[in-house]
Amino acid sequence: MSHLRATDAETPLSGDVLLSADVLKWFAEAVLRKAGVADEIAAAVAWSLVEADLRGHSSHGVMRLPVIVRRIRAGAYNLETLPSVVSETPTTGVIDAANGFGQVALQMAVDLAIQKAQGANVAVAVVRRSQNFGSLGPYAERIAERGLIGFVCTNGAPAMTPPGGRGRVLGTNPLAISIPYKEAITLDMATSVVARDKITLARKSGRPIPEGWALDADGNPTTDPAEALEGSLLPVGGHKGFGLALAIEVLAACLSDSSIGTEVGWLYETTRPQGVGHLVAALRPDAFIPAVRFAQNVERLASMVKQATRPEPGATVYLPGEPEHRTRRQRL
Amino acid sequence: MSHLRATDAETPLSGDVLLSADVLKWFAEAVLRKAGVADEIAAAVAWSLVEADLRGHSSHGVMRLPVIVRRIRAGAYNLETLPSVVSETPTTGVIDAANGFGQVALQMAVDLAIQKAQGANVAVAVVRRSQNFGSLGPYAERIAERGLIGFVCTNGAPAMTPPGGRGRVLGTNPLAISIPYKEAITLDMATSVVARDKITLARKSGRPIPEGWALDADGNPTTDPAEALEGSLLPVGGHKGFGLALAIEVLAACLSDSSIGTEVGWLYETTRPQGVGHLVAALRPDAFIPAVRFAQNVERLASMVKQATRPEPGATVYLPGEPEHRTRRQRL
């Protein structure tokens, strides 16, 4: 797999072999099909992996293929049953992922939310009995590409401690919001200070981590990445990040009747289904304001943000998602 | 006004005079009526101020009466026109606050969202041409008290710099999410690291502020509260907080066609209407899952969080909004 190694640098490192996105997707699909995954599911999973690599989020990219294949072989994915809509109203839907791939169920939820919001102006779909689907941003952007405001959130394996507490209670529960614009403005953030991957990386390179990233198993602050990996991550902004993570746990898991908090299974360490839940929402701007006027308002806002750039040469202020779009263009 | 001074401490400081909430509300209403505000509007504004004091958020409490009265006298509030619904669908509504009090228009949006969500399972209302309405939490909780998940956000006067930038571009754009529970679980957070009030307080007491709170007018980090007040606040978690603030600006201001970013007027420093926008959303849990089962899931989640309390005597982990409920009970 070493020739597939992607990096977060915007330019390829010498020694890396460059593959086109099509070839990478073809390869990922072939690996998944070989492991027994149906064509349609393999395509959905490969799309998610390659989109993450294209945007510079390689930790959610094709480097996940080995763990996915290990989990397939261990029976962690139901390969027989496709996700299905188990209940719906004109504005809501509940999808059962049946312990299959999260990527397939989430895409179904995105499609359902788009379709319902086009009719009813706002729609919310939840997914139960699901698994990790990688990066949220590309899915939220699929909603924005249809002219709707998109929202995606998911719970995850226990990793984070509430302020004043100890132990792992909630996942790093990420959320994504995508706003229709020339290239969609997309916030895609975990509610922890940093991703666990950064701590794994620090341990591998033998470097300490900054204070404020993590606690040890007893709930004490630590700068030792090994202790942190045995301990827990801290929420971004203390009570703020933890409150967001808790709200996401309610939206993604309590509403969908999925596994909650400490019940959730790990992507990397278990051979059982994770049981996570997701929530997708879509909102039609033109239910509130003419579409042209909305676009003008977003344009005005985006200009104000860009104009805040410092005068030094090379200084840049990015809109949320802008670095990912830039990396994606370069890599394509 | 000194006898009305509230503090954020949970027990009254000696020297403070304790007033019952009813007396405080009566007083605030009387002051507002005396300044020319109609009874119904005075009641709505006084409710918001007293709820903030009861929850320990005195910066949003009756200590705001003097600035409100000054602004009334300067003509910053339209006292003649009540807010009105200018367009609606079964799931959405647009309310024009007509440059009156934000408290009245936001309450109308909350009522509209509740009513529509009870029929359509999910509803979103926006408010345009509005003004500061104080704390978000009490309004979001009014939605949760009806068994719905409540969401409230607003833009605000420019105060915050994007990462890598300089100057004030966005407000501290707060959001609140309230989950139905014994006492509602309520996250109520600004997207800045700290509220501007904390920096004002530091300047008054002649203390420096920690690094990471604010920038000076040139966009350089500062620990001098006076420089910070001339400069800008930093978003919580860097790109994360700024991305949230930007998304809130789109939801609250771009959708409602309100003033955006640097166009927004200050509560404390201008005599003109602020022109801010708000967004309120309500979601019926029982559109996805039986109400009893949802309550069990939230209970299970809340228990997990409380069980993460450290073993030391006196250690406590709070659910979002729990300290406010506790302070409110004590103060009542």
Interface residues (C-beta under 8 A of the other chain):
Chain A: S87 T89 P90 T91 T92 V94 A120 N121 V122 A123 V124 V126 I149 T161 P162 P163 G164 G165 R166 G167 V169 L170 I177 I179 I185 L187 M189 V193 G219 V236 G237 H239 K240 G241 F242 G243 L244 L246 A247 E249 V250 L251 A253 C254 L255 S256 D257 I260 G261 T262 L283 P285 A287 F288 I289 R293 F294 N297 V298 R300 L301 M304 V305 A308 T309 R310 A315 T316 V317 Y318 L319 P320
Chain B: S87 T89 P90 T91 T92 V94 A120 N121 V122 A123 V124 V126 I149 T161 P162 P163 G164 G165 R166 G167 V169 L170 I177 I179 I185 L187 M189 V193 G219 V236 G237 H239 K240 G241 F242 G243 L244 L246 A247 E249 V250 L251 A253 C254 L255 S256 D257 I260 G261 T262 L283 P285 A287 F288 I289 R293 F294 N297 V298 R300 L301 M304 V305 A308 T309 R310 A315 T316 V317 Y318 L319 P320
